[in-house]
Amino acid sequence: MPNGLVLDNEDDPMINILKHRYFFFLVSLILILPGFIVIALWGLPLSIDFKGGSILEVRFESGKAPQASEVIGLYNELNFTDAQVQTTGEDLLIIRSQFLDDETLNMVVDKMKTRFNDEVTVIQYDSVGPTIGQEVTSRAGLAIAVAALGVIIYITYSFRGIPHAFRYGVCAIVAMIHDGLIVLSLSALGGHFLGWQIDSLFLTALLTVIGFSVQDKIVVFDRIRENSNIHRKLPFERLVNHSIVQTLQRSINTQLMTSEFLLLALALFGGVTLREFAIILLVGLLMGTYSSIFIAAPFLVVWENKEWQNWFQKGKTVPA
């Protein structure tokens, strides 16, 4: 047996992860709630990729850009009341606003030259119409839904040799949704407090997190399947706990050595434009490993034991 485990010994001193499964569920809830409170109060910080609009990056030849409040005031005078200004250097500004056509863009640049008495050079200008933004949003949701359905079908087919194979696929999706909610919560907090925006890079990071997350869960579930065929008489909860512990070192070491250290370095030294993307990936992949161990497999045990039947009944213990 791997790692020298003796599965038929009731006094096996192995760490009991599943014993504290409801505590892990609570930790996840605490991680998710703050971001969704921010979303309820202030909404999602969507970029022009999803809601439509324009992004304008300009350089001021004098070497000193005006204050963000001055630029916002100029936009307000032109009836663009939703402008957001980000400073990327002493002479550079990135301005996000509602959709600007070419004629309006030229007017804005001319106004800047006159107002701030400086030569203004357009470094980058991108616009996305509202219709395209809505299409991007709908396709992003469709991509995630198709990925979830594909995971359920694949896991159900691959695990068809053991009882309740469908549950493994559903539990993987539950944990995948858990990872996505934490990433969304992080982005909402970053948007409110740090000026982050949910853009196409966020979608790339989210789909990457989903892919890595599902892969790690399949590894844990596959070990449960192997042990189910070998130790048929072992109680399901103990079997799952042993399987988690057997894959624990592999999951942690693989994540730390192959991705987390690299993403941490990218977040610290990769520059402003990549920092948000790197932090989302860093946290998302970490949560993918966490949910494989502390959410997906424990949820499978809760389902197998039908523990919800005892949640509101005092004096009864949850079956082990």
LUMDRENKOL-183225 format. One record per residue (C-alpha): x, y, z; residue number from 1; chain; residue in three letters. Coordinates in Angstrom, 3 decimals. Example, Ala and Ser with C-alpha at 12.3 -4.5 7.8 and 13.67 -1.06 7.14 Angstrom:
! residues 2
<r east="12.300" north="-4.500" up="7.800" i="1" ch="A" aa="ala"/>
<r east="13.670" north="-1.060" up="7.140" i="2" ch="A" aa="ser"/>
END
This chain:
! residues 320
<r east="0.000" north="0.000" up="0.000" i="1" ch="A" aa="met"/>
<r east="1.381" north="3.502" up="-0.840" i="2" ch="A" aa="pro"/>
<r east="3.137" north="5.366" up="1.964" i="3" ch="A" aa="asn"/>
<r east="3.031" north="2.238" up="4.134" i="4" ch="A" aa="gly"/>
<r east="-0.620" north="2.768" up="5.203" i="5" ch="A" aa="leu"/>
<r east="-2.559" north="0.034" up="6.932" i="6" ch="A" aa="val"/>
<r east="-6.170" north="0.753" up="6.015" i="7" ch="A" aa="leu"/>
<r east="-7.805" north="-1.921" up="8.156" i="8" ch="A" aa="asp"/>
<r east="-6.381" north="-0.575" up="11.410" i="9" ch="A" aa="asn"/>
<r east="-8.936" north="1.577" up="13.288" i="10" ch="A" aa="glu"/>
<r east="-6.134" north="3.173" up="15.330" i="11" ch="A" aa="asp"/>
<r east="-4.253" north="4.363" up="12.259" i="12" ch="A" aa="asp"/>
<r east="-2.613" north="7.641" up="13.404" i="13" ch="A" aa="pro"/>
<r east="-3.055" north="9.358" up="10.037" i="14" ch="A" aa="met"/>
<r east="-4.178" north="12.979" up="10.046" i="15" ch="A" aa="ile"/>
<r east="-7.961" north="13.207" up="9.851" i="16" ch="A" aa="asn"/>
<r east="-8.712" north="15.949" up="7.337" i="17" ch="A" aa="ile"/>
<r east="-12.375" north="15.072" up="6.862" i="18" ch="A" aa="leu"/>
<r east="-13.081" north="15.432" up="10.561" i="19" ch="A" aa="lys"/>
<r east="-12.897" north="19.208" up="10.136" i="20" ch="A" aa="his"/>
<r east="-14.708" north="19.447" up="6.802" i="21" ch="A" aa="arg"/>
<r east="-17.356" north="21.909" up="8.006" i="22" ch="A" aa="tyr"/>
<r east="-14.622" north="24.190" up="9.297" i="23" ch="A" aa="phe"/>
<r east="-13.060" north="24.231" up="5.817" i="24" ch="A" aa="phe"/>
<r east="-16.460" north="25.018" up="4.305" i="25" ch="A" aa="phe"/>
<r east="-16.731" north="27.957" up="6.719" i="26" ch="A" aa="leu"/>
<r east="-13.258" north="29.219" up="5.769" i="27" ch="A" aa="val"/>
<r east="-14.268" north="29.222" up="2.109" i="28" ch="A" aa="ser"/>
<r east="-17.449" north="31.128" up="2.910" i="29" ch="A" aa="leu"/>
<r east="-15.431" north="33.732" up="4.811" i="30" ch="A" aa="ile"/>
<r east="-13.109" north="34.134" up="1.817" i="31" ch="A" aa="leu"/>
<r east="-15.967" north="34.527" up="-0.653" i="32" ch="A" aa="ile"/>
<r east="-18.379" north="36.794" up="1.246" i="33" ch="A" aa="leu"/>
<r east="-16.347" north="40.063" up="1.430" i="34" ch="A" aa="pro"/>
<r east="-15.986" north="40.287" up="-2.337" i="35" ch="A" aa="gly"/>
<r east="-19.676" north="39.657" up="-2.915" i="36" ch="A" aa="phe"/>
<r east="-20.574" north="42.313" up="-0.374" i="37" ch="A" aa="ile"/>
<r east="-18.457" north="44.712" up="-2.442" i="38" ch="A" aa="val"/>
<r east="-20.230" north="43.527" up="-5.614" i="39" ch="A" aa="ile"/>
<r east="-23.650" north="44.074" up="-4.008" i="40" ch="A" aa="ala"/>
<r east="-22.721" north="47.599" up="-2.909" i="41" ch="A" aa="leu"/>
<r east="-20.636" north="48.864" up="-5.822" i="42" ch="A" aa="trp"/>
<r east="-20.970" north="46.300" up="-8.614" i="43" ch="A" aa="gly"/>
<r east="-18.311" north="44.497" up="-10.639" i="44" ch="A" aa="leu"/>
<r east="-15.405" north="46.596" up="-11.952" i="45" ch="A" aa="pro"/>
<r east="-15.980" north="45.625" up="-15.594" i="46" ch="A" aa="leu"/>
<r east="-13.569" north="46.921" up="-18.219" i="47" ch="A" aa="ser"/>
<r east="-14.425" north="48.054" up="-21.703" i="48" ch="A" aa="ile"/>
<r east="-13.946" north="44.456" up="-22.883" i="49" ch="A" aa="asp"/>
<r east="-17.292" north="43.583" up="-21.277" i="50" ch="A" aa="phe"/>
<r east="-19.340" north="46.772" up="-21.017" i="51" ch="A" aa="lys"/>
<r east="-17.991" north="48.659" up="-24.031" i="52" ch="A" aa="gly"/>
<r east="-16.100" north="51.945" up="-24.007" i="53" ch="A" aa="gly"/>
<r east="-12.732" north="53.421" up="-24.857" i="54" ch="A" aa="ser"/>
<r east="-9.255" north="53.296" up="-23.397" i="55" ch="A" aa="ile"/>
<r east="-6.826" north="56.085" up="-24.216" i="56" ch="A" aa="leu"/>
<r east="-3.147" north="56.163" up="-23.265" i="57" ch="A" aa="glu"/>
<r east="-1.410" north="59.522" up="-23.745" i="58" ch="A" aa="val"/>
<r east="2.031" north="60.967" up="-23.098" i="59" ch="A" aa="arg"/>
<r east="2.669" north="64.582" up="-22.098" i="60" ch="A" aa="phe"/>
<r east="5.832" north="65.887" up="-23.742" i="61" ch="A" aa="glu"/>
<r east="6.707" north="68.199" up="-20.820" i="62" ch="A" aa="ser"/>
<r east="7.452" north="65.090" up="-18.744" i="63" ch="A" aa="gly"/>
<r east="4.750" north="65.747" up="-16.146" i="64" ch="A" aa="lys"/>
<r east="1.162" north="64.606" up="-16.553" i="65" ch="A" aa="ala"/>
<r east="-1.700" north="66.613" up="-15.004" i="66" ch="A" aa="pro"/>
<r east="-3.580" north="65.402" up="-11.944" i="67" ch="A" aa="gln"/>
<r east="-6.201" north="62.720" up="-12.488" i="68" ch="A" aa="ala"/>
<r east="-8.897" north="65.025" up="-11.096" i="69" ch="A" aa="ser"/>
<r east="-8.082" north="67.646" up="-13.741" i="70" ch="A" aa="glu"/>
<r east="-8.444" north="65.137" up="-16.567" i="71" ch="A" aa="val"/>
<r east="-11.706" north="63.813" up="-15.096" i="72" ch="A" aa="ile"/>
<r east="-12.967" north="67.386" up="-14.892" i="73" ch="A" aa="gly"/>
<r east="-12.166" north="67.896" up="-18.583" i="74" ch="A" aa="leu"/>
<r east="-14.076" north="64.733" up="-19.498" i="75" ch="A" aa="tyr"/>
<r east="-17.033" north="65.878" up="-17.361" i="76" ch="A" aa="asn"/>
<r east="-17.184" north="69.116" up="-19.311" i="77" ch="A" aa="glu"/>
<r east="-17.543" north="67.030" up="-22.464" i="78" ch="A" aa="leu"/>
<r east="-20.397" north="65.031" up="-20.853" i="79" ch="A" aa="asn"/>
<r east="-18.310" north="61.891" up="-20.295" i="80" ch="A" aa="phe"/>
<r east="-19.022" north="61.447" up="-16.593" i="81" ch="A" aa="thr"/>
<r east="-17.630" north="57.933" up="-16.090" i="82" ch="A" aa="asp"/>
<r east="-13.951" north="58.571" up="-16.888" i="83" ch="A" aa="ala"/>
<r east="-11.319" north="56.729" up="-14.846" i="84" ch="A" aa="gln"/>
<r east="-7.688" north="57.815" up="-14.887" i="85" ch="A" aa="val"/>
<r east="-4.670" north="55.653" up="-14.080" i="86" ch="A" aa="gln"/>
<r east="-1.112" north="56.974" up="-13.795" i="87" ch="A" aa="thr"/>
<r east="1.570" north="54.671" up="-15.212" i="88" ch="A" aa="thr"/>
<r east="4.507" north="57.092" up="-15.078" i="89" ch="A" aa="gly"/>
<r east="5.254" north="60.740" up="-14.528" i="90" ch="A" aa="glu"/>
<r east="4.295" north="61.605" up="-18.106" i="91" ch="A" aa="asp"/>
<r east="1.773" north="58.855" up="-18.960" i="92" ch="A" aa="leu"/>
<r east="-1.956" north="58.557" up="-18.306" i="93" ch="A" aa="leu"/>
<r east="-4.426" north="55.769" up="-19.117" i="94" ch="A" aa="ile"/>
<r east="-7.992" north="57.051" up="-19.373" i="95" ch="A" aa="ile"/>
<r east="-11.017" north="54.751" up="-19.538" i="96" ch="A" aa="arg"/>
<r east="-14.392" north="56.181" up="-20.495" i="97" ch="A" aa="ser"/>
<r east="-17.562" north="55.488" up="-22.427" i="98" ch="A" aa="gln"/>
<r east="-17.296" north="54.915" up="-26.161" i="99" ch="A" aa="phe"/>
<r east="-15.424" north="57.637" up="-28.119" i="100" ch="A" aa="leu"/>
<r east="-15.539" north="57.821" up="-31.899" i="101" ch="A" aa="asp"/>
<r east="-12.592" north="59.196" up="-33.887" i="102" ch="A" aa="asp"/>
<r east="-14.024" north="62.712" up="-34.069" i="103" ch="A" aa="glu"/>
<r east="-14.600" north="62.855" up="-30.311" i="104" ch="A" aa="thr"/>
<r east="-11.117" north="61.456" up="-29.666" i="105" ch="A" aa="leu"/>
<r east="-9.516" north="64.243" up="-31.649" i="106" ch="A" aa="asn"/>
<r east="-11.603" north="66.780" up="-29.751" i="107" ch="A" aa="met"/>
<r east="-10.511" north="65.321" up="-26.393" i="108" ch="A" aa="val"/>
<r east="-6.822" north="65.416" up="-27.371" i="109" ch="A" aa="val"/>
<r east="-7.123" north="69.017" up="-28.605" i="110" ch="A" aa="asp"/>
<r east="-8.833" north="70.011" up="-25.356" i="111" ch="A" aa="lys"/>
<r east="-5.983" north="68.457" up="-23.380" i="112" ch="A" aa="met"/>
<r east="-3.380" north="70.353" up="-25.376" i="113" ch="A" aa="lys"/>
<r east="-5.202" north="73.637" up="-24.790" i="114" ch="A" aa="thr"/>
<r east="-6.146" north="73.059" up="-21.146" i="115" ch="A" aa="arg"/>
<r east="-2.750" north="71.837" up="-19.954" i="116" ch="A" aa="phe"/>
<r east="-0.636" north="73.862" up="-22.397" i="117" ch="A" aa="asn"/>
<r east="1.364" north="70.796" up="-23.396" i="118" ch="A" aa="asp"/>
<r east="1.946" north="68.597" up="-26.409" i="119" ch="A" aa="glu"/>
<r east="-0.040" north="65.357" up="-26.110" i="120" ch="A" aa="val"/>
<r east="0.887" north="62.162" up="-27.960" i="121" ch="A" aa="thr"/>
<r east="-1.576" north="59.278" up="-28.270" i="122" ch="A" aa="val"/>
<r east="0.275" north="56.059" up="-27.373" i="123" ch="A" aa="ile"/>
<r east="-2.681" north="53.685" up="-27.552" i="124" ch="A" aa="gln"/>
<r east="-6.383" north="53.966" up="-28.334" i="125" ch="A" aa="tyr"/>
<r east="-8.875" north="51.096" up="-28.267" i="126" ch="A" aa="asp"/>
<r east="-12.664" north="51.135" up="-28.389" i="127" ch="A" aa="ser"/>
<r east="-15.248" north="48.413" up="-27.907" i="128" ch="A" aa="val"/>
<r east="-18.885" north="49.069" up="-28.742" i="129" ch="A" aa="gly"/>
<r east="-21.606" north="48.071" up="-26.226" i="130" ch="A" aa="pro"/>
<r east="-22.892" north="45.300" up="-28.505" i="131" ch="A" aa="thr"/>
<r east="-19.452" north="43.697" up="-28.767" i="132" ch="A" aa="ile"/>
<r east="-19.002" north="43.999" up="-24.999" i="133" ch="A" aa="gly"/>
<r east="-22.284" north="42.147" up="-24.394" i="134" ch="A" aa="gln"/>
<r east="-21.247" north="39.466" up="-26.870" i="135" ch="A" aa="glu"/>
<r east="-17.913" north="38.966" up="-25.076" i="136" ch="A" aa="val"/>
<r east="-19.770" north="38.610" up="-21.761" i="137" ch="A" aa="thr"/>
<r east="-22.233" north="36.040" up="-23.116" i="138" ch="A" aa="ser"/>
<r east="-19.487" north="34.014" up="-24.803" i="139" ch="A" aa="arg"/>
<r east="-17.414" north="34.017" up="-21.628" i="140" ch="A" aa="ala"/>
<r east="-20.353" north="32.580" up="-19.700" i="141" ch="A" aa="gly"/>
<r east="-20.969" north="30.029" up="-22.446" i="142" ch="A" aa="leu"/>
<r east="-17.309" north="28.953" up="-22.409" i="143" ch="A" aa="ala"/>
<r east="-17.431" north="28.307" up="-18.659" i="144" ch="A" aa="ile"/>
<r east="-20.748" north="26.433" up="-18.916" i="145" ch="A" aa="ala"/>
<r east="-19.449" north="24.200" up="-21.727" i="146" ch="A" aa="val"/>
<r east="-16.266" north="23.517" up="-19.744" i="147" ch="A" aa="ala"/>
<r east="-18.326" north="22.513" up="-16.689" i="148" ch="A" aa="ala"/>
<r east="-20.539" north="20.186" up="-18.737" i="149" ch="A" aa="leu"/>
<r east="-17.494" north="18.619" up="-20.375" i="150" ch="A" aa="gly"/>
<r east="-15.899" north="17.961" up="-16.983" i="151" ch="A" aa="val"/>
<r east="-19.033" north="16.229" up="-15.671" i="152" ch="A" aa="ile"/>
<r east="-19.302" north="14.013" up="-18.765" i="153" ch="A" aa="ile"/>
<r east="-15.596" north="13.137" up="-18.763" i="154" ch="A" aa="tyr"/>
<r east="-15.410" north="12.275" up="-15.047" i="155" ch="A" aa="ile"/>
<r east="-18.686" north="10.335" up="-15.110" i="156" ch="A" aa="thr"/>
<r east="-17.433" north="8.246" up="-18.037" i="157" ch="A" aa="tyr"/>
<r east="-13.940" north="7.744" up="-16.615" i="158" ch="A" aa="ser"/>
<r east="-15.260" north="6.704" up="-13.194" i="159" ch="A" aa="phe"/>
<r east="-18.073" north="4.514" up="-14.525" i="160" ch="A" aa="arg"/>
<r east="-16.607" north="1.440" up="-12.820" i="161" ch="A" aa="gly"/>
<r east="-17.406" north="2.656" up="-9.298" i="162" ch="A" aa="ile"/>
<r east="-20.769" north="3.468" up="-7.653" i="163" ch="A" aa="pro"/>
<r east="-22.204" north="6.984" up="-8.103" i="164" ch="A" aa="his"/>
<r east="-19.666" north="8.087" up="-10.708" i="165" ch="A" aa="ala"/>
<r east="-21.862" north="11.085" up="-11.534" i="166" ch="A" aa="phe"/>
<r east="-21.265" north="12.474" up="-8.031" i="167" ch="A" aa="arg"/>
<r east="-17.548" north="12.797" up="-8.681" i="168" ch="A" aa="tyr"/>
<r east="-18.201" north="15.023" up="-11.674" i="169" ch="A" aa="gly"/>
<r east="-20.679" north="17.182" up="-9.783" i="170" ch="A" aa="val"/>
<r east="-18.309" north="17.535" up="-6.809" i="171" ch="A" aa="cys"/>
<r east="-15.529" north="18.615" up="-9.176" i="172" ch="A" aa="ala"/>
<r east="-17.838" north="21.293" up="-10.600" i="173" ch="A" aa="ile"/>
<r east="-18.855" north="22.451" up="-7.112" i="174" ch="A" aa="val"/>
<r east="-15.195" north="22.885" up="-6.208" i="175" ch="A" aa="ala"/>
<r east="-14.532" north="24.560" up="-9.568" i="176" ch="A" aa="met"/>
<r east="-17.335" north="27.049" up="-8.862" i="177" ch="A" aa="ile"/>
<r east="-15.798" north="27.582" up="-5.418" i="178" ch="A" aa="his"/>
<r east="-12.471" north="28.521" up="-7.047" i="179" ch="A" aa="asp"/>
<r east="-14.198" north="30.818" up="-9.529" i="180" ch="A" aa="gly"/>
<r east="-16.125" north="32.592" up="-6.759" i="181" ch="A" aa="leu"/>
<r east="-12.932" north="33.225" up="-4.799" i="182" ch="A" aa="ile"/>
<r east="-11.241" north="34.645" up="-7.920" i="183" ch="A" aa="val"/>
<r east="-14.297" north="36.828" up="-8.555" i="184" ch="A" aa="leu"/>
<r east="-14.325" north="37.963" up="-4.929" i="185" ch="A" aa="ser"/>
<r east="-10.631" north="38.850" up="-5.105" i="186" ch="A" aa="leu"/>
<r east="-11.156" north="40.828" up="-8.315" i="187" ch="A" aa="ser"/>
<r east="-14.094" north="42.720" up="-6.809" i="188" ch="A" aa="ala"/>
<r east="-12.015" north="43.687" up="-3.768" i="189" ch="A" aa="leu"/>
<r east="-9.092" north="44.647" up="-5.998" i="190" ch="A" aa="gly"/>
<r east="-11.401" north="46.680" up="-8.211" i="191" ch="A" aa="gly"/>
<r east="-12.817" north="48.661" up="-5.311" i="192" ch="A" aa="his"/>
<r east="-9.633" north="49.221" up="-3.325" i="193" ch="A" aa="phe"/>
<r east="-6.842" north="48.987" up="-5.937" i="194" ch="A" aa="leu"/>
<r east="-8.503" north="50.088" up="-9.170" i="195" ch="A" aa="gly"/>
<r east="-8.435" north="46.655" up="-10.859" i="196" ch="A" aa="trp"/>
<r east="-10.789" north="45.892" up="-13.728" i="197" ch="A" aa="gln"/>
<r east="-12.278" north="42.657" up="-15.018" i="198" ch="A" aa="ile"/>
<r east="-11.019" north="42.403" up="-18.585" i="199" ch="A" aa="asp"/>
<r east="-9.990" north="39.776" up="-21.127" i="200" ch="A" aa="ser"/>
<r east="-6.862" north="38.961" up="-19.087" i="201" ch="A" aa="leu"/>
<r east="-9.108" north="38.205" up="-16.114" i="202" ch="A" aa="phe"/>
<r east="-11.072" north="35.779" up="-18.274" i="203" ch="A" aa="leu"/>
<r east="-7.820" north="34.127" up="-19.353" i="204" ch="A" aa="thr"/>
<r east="-6.746" north="33.783" up="-15.715" i="205" ch="A" aa="ala"/>
<r east="-10.150" north="32.393" up="-14.693" i="206" ch="A" aa="leu"/>
<r east="-10.159" north="29.714" up="-17.402" i="207" ch="A" aa="leu"/>
<r east="-6.567" north="28.783" up="-16.494" i="208" ch="A" aa="thr"/>
<r east="-7.556" north="28.423" up="-12.837" i="209" ch="A" aa="val"/>
<r east="-10.511" north="26.226" up="-13.829" i="210" ch="A" aa="ile"/>
<r east="-8.273" north="23.990" up="-15.923" i="211" ch="A" aa="gly"/>
<r east="-5.646" north="23.490" up="-13.223" i="212" ch="A" aa="phe"/>
<r east="-8.332" north="23.103" up="-10.565" i="213" ch="A" aa="ser"/>
<r east="-10.135" north="20.293" up="-12.369" i="214" ch="A" aa="val"/>
<r east="-6.855" north="18.521" up="-13.095" i="215" ch="A" aa="gln"/>
<r east="-5.917" north="18.437" up="-9.412" i="216" ch="A" aa="asp"/>
<r east="-9.353" north="17.172" up="-8.406" i="217" ch="A" aa="lys"/>
<r east="-9.179" north="14.332" up="-10.917" i="218" ch="A" aa="ile"/>
<r east="-5.892" north="13.242" up="-9.315" i="219" ch="A" aa="val"/>
<r east="-7.541" north="13.064" up="-5.872" i="220" ch="A" aa="val"/>
<r east="-10.655" north="11.338" up="-7.210" i="221" ch="A" aa="phe"/>
<r east="-8.557" north="8.842" up="-9.152" i="222" ch="A" aa="asp"/>
<r east="-6.790" north="7.803" up="-5.954" i="223" ch="A" aa="arg"/>
<r east="-10.201" north="7.356" up="-4.303" i="224" ch="A" aa="ile"/>
<r east="-11.237" north="5.136" up="-7.227" i="225" ch="A" aa="arg"/>
<r east="-8.097" north="3.020" up="-6.942" i="226" ch="A" aa="glu"/>
<r east="-8.557" north="2.548" up="-3.196" i="227" ch="A" aa="asn"/>
<r east="-12.263" north="1.755" up="-3.668" i="228" ch="A" aa="ser"/>
<r east="-11.345" north="-1.223" up="-5.833" i="229" ch="A" aa="asn"/>
<r east="-8.685" north="-2.459" up="-3.408" i="230" ch="A" aa="ile"/>
<r east="-10.379" north="-1.856" up="-0.030" i="231" ch="A" aa="his"/>
<r east="-14.055" north="-2.502" up="-0.670" i="232" ch="A" aa="arg"/>
<r east="-15.002" north="-3.069" up="2.988" i="233" ch="A" aa="lys"/>
<r east="-13.427" north="0.120" up="4.326" i="234" ch="A" aa="leu"/>
<r east="-15.899" north="2.854" up="5.391" i="235" ch="A" aa="pro"/>
<r east="-16.143" north="5.453" up="2.657" i="236" ch="A" aa="phe"/>
<r east="-15.096" north="8.385" up="4.836" i="237" ch="A" aa="glu"/>
<r east="-11.882" north="6.672" up="5.987" i="238" ch="A" aa="arg"/>
<r east="-11.151" north="5.603" up="2.435" i="239" ch="A" aa="leu"/>
<r east="-11.479" north="9.161" up="1.153" i="240" ch="A" aa="val"/>
<r east="-9.378" north="10.544" up="3.995" i="241" ch="A" aa="asn"/>
<r east="-6.543" north="8.095" up="3.241" i="242" ch="A" aa="his"/>
<r east="-6.754" north="8.947" up="-0.451" i="243" ch="A" aa="ser"/>
<r east="-6.480" north="12.671" up="0.270" i="244" ch="A" aa="ile"/>
<r east="-3.434" north="12.172" up="2.473" i="245" ch="A" aa="val"/>
<r east="-1.762" north="10.007" up="-0.171" i="246" ch="A" aa="gln"/>
<r east="-2.077" north="12.801" up="-2.736" i="247" ch="A" aa="thr"/>
<r east="-1.439" north="15.661" up="-0.309" i="248" ch="A" aa="leu"/>
<r east="2.323" north="15.874" up="-0.787" i="249" ch="A" aa="gln"/>
<r east="2.043" north="15.591" up="-4.569" i="250" ch="A" aa="arg"/>
<r east="-0.586" north="18.348" up="-4.773" i="251" ch="A" aa="ser"/>
<r east="1.293" north="20.802" up="-2.579" i="252" ch="A" aa="ile"/>
<r east="4.732" north="20.175" up="-4.066" i="253" ch="A" aa="asn"/>
<r east="3.517" north="20.324" up="-7.655" i="254" ch="A" aa="thr"/>
<r east="1.714" north="23.617" up="-7.148" i="255" ch="A" aa="gln"/>
<r east="4.538" north="25.272" up="-5.241" i="256" ch="A" aa="leu"/>
<r east="7.365" north="24.129" up="-7.480" i="257" ch="A" aa="met"/>
<r east="5.717" north="24.514" up="-10.899" i="258" ch="A" aa="thr"/>
<r east="3.565" north="27.612" up="-10.559" i="259" ch="A" aa="ser"/>
<r east="3.248" north="29.445" up="-7.252" i="260" ch="A" aa="glu"/>
<r east="6.875" north="30.604" up="-6.914" i="261" ch="A" aa="phe"/>
<r east="6.955" north="31.698" up="-10.541" i="262" ch="A" aa="leu"/>
<r east="3.693" north="33.608" up="-10.244" i="263" ch="A" aa="leu"/>
<r east="4.846" north="35.236" up="-7.001" i="264" ch="A" aa="leu"/>
<r east="7.983" north="36.485" up="-8.733" i="265" ch="A" aa="ala"/>
<r east="5.870" north="37.756" up="-11.646" i="266" ch="A" aa="leu"/>
<r east="3.516" north="39.553" up="-9.255" i="267" ch="A" aa="ala"/>
<r east="6.402" north="41.220" up="-7.428" i="268" ch="A" aa="leu"/>
<r east="8.671" north="42.084" up="-10.338" i="269" ch="A" aa="phe"/>
<r east="6.587" north="41.737" up="-13.504" i="270" ch="A" aa="gly"/>
<r east="5.419" north="45.327" up="-13.757" i="271" ch="A" aa="gly"/>
<r east="2.071" north="47.054" up="-13.324" i="272" ch="A" aa="val"/>
<r east="0.397" north="45.667" up="-16.433" i="273" ch="A" aa="thr"/>
<r east="0.940" north="42.013" up="-15.428" i="274" ch="A" aa="leu"/>
<r east="0.587" north="42.342" up="-11.661" i="275" ch="A" aa="arg"/>
<r east="-3.182" north="41.949" up="-11.500" i="276" ch="A" aa="glu"/>
<r east="-3.099" north="38.938" up="-13.837" i="277" ch="A" aa="phe"/>
<r east="-0.301" north="37.284" up="-11.835" i="278" ch="A" aa="ala"/>
<r east="-2.003" north="37.839" up="-8.462" i="279" ch="A" aa="ile"/>
<r east="-5.302" north="36.401" up="-9.714" i="280" ch="A" aa="ile"/>
<r east="-3.504" north="33.328" up="-11.055" i="281" ch="A" aa="leu"/>
<r east="-1.441" north="33.018" up="-7.871" i="282" ch="A" aa="leu"/>
<r east="-4.487" north="33.013" up="-5.609" i="283" ch="A" aa="val"/>
<r east="-6.647" north="31.029" up="-8.021" i="284" ch="A" aa="gly"/>
<r east="-4.199" north="28.140" up="-8.411" i="285" ch="A" aa="leu"/>
<r east="-3.604" north="28.084" up="-4.667" i="286" ch="A" aa="leu"/>
<r east="-7.354" north="27.858" up="-4.102" i="287" ch="A" aa="met"/>
<r east="-7.549" north="25.117" up="-6.736" i="288" ch="A" aa="gly"/>
<r east="-5.209" north="22.975" up="-4.663" i="289" ch="A" aa="thr"/>
<r east="-7.031" north="23.926" up="-1.460" i="290" ch="A" aa="tyr"/>
<r east="-10.436" north="22.998" up="-2.870" i="291" ch="A" aa="ser"/>
<r east="-9.177" north="19.644" up="-4.187" i="292" ch="A" aa="ser"/>
<r east="-8.206" north="18.645" up="-0.663" i="293" ch="A" aa="ile"/>
<r east="-10.653" north="20.504" up="1.566" i="294" ch="A" aa="phe"/>
<r east="-13.771" north="21.066" up="-0.576" i="295" ch="A" aa="ile"/>
<r east="-14.249" north="18.547" up="-3.413" i="296" ch="A" aa="ala"/>
<r east="-13.500" north="15.302" up="-1.552" i="297" ch="A" aa="ala"/>
<r east="-15.202" north="16.415" up="1.708" i="298" ch="A" aa="pro"/>
<r east="-18.299" north="17.421" up="-0.284" i="299" ch="A" aa="phe"/>
<r east="-18.277" north="13.949" up="-1.822" i="300" ch="A" aa="leu"/>
<r east="-18.325" north="12.459" up="1.700" i="301" ch="A" aa="val"/>
<r east="-21.180" north="14.764" up="2.758" i="302" ch="A" aa="val"/>
<r east="-23.168" north="13.564" up="-0.259" i="303" ch="A" aa="trp"/>
<r east="-22.351" north="9.896" up="0.323" i="304" ch="A" aa="glu"/>
<r east="-23.386" north="10.111" up="3.992" i="305" ch="A" aa="asn"/>
<r east="-26.430" north="12.310" up="3.230" i="306" ch="A" aa="lys"/>
<r east="-25.390" north="14.463" up="6.141" i="307" ch="A" aa="glu"/>
<r east="-27.956" north="17.168" up="5.380" i="308" ch="A" aa="trp"/>
<r east="-30.541" north="14.884" up="6.987" i="309" ch="A" aa="gln"/>
<r east="-28.906" north="15.560" up="10.368" i="310" ch="A" aa="asn"/>
<r east="-28.012" north="19.250" up="10.034" i="311" ch="A" aa="trp"/>
<r east="-31.133" north="20.469" up="11.840" i="312" ch="A" aa="phe"/>
<r east="-31.652" north="17.570" up="14.228" i="313" ch="A" aa="gln"/>
<r east="-30.210" north="18.121" up="17.676" i="314" ch="A" aa="lys"/>
<r east="-28.682" north="15.269" up="19.562" i="315" ch="A" aa="gly"/>
<r east="-27.802" north="13.269" up="16.470" i="316" ch="A" aa="lys"/>
<r east="-24.270" north="12.772" up="15.254" i="317" ch="A" aa="thr"/>
<r east="-23.204" north="12.785" up="11.640" i="318" ch="A" aa="val"/>
<r east="-22.517" north="9.217" up="10.474" i="319" ch="A" aa="pro"/>
<r east="-18.830" north="8.444" up="10.031" i="320" ch="A" aa="ala"/>
END
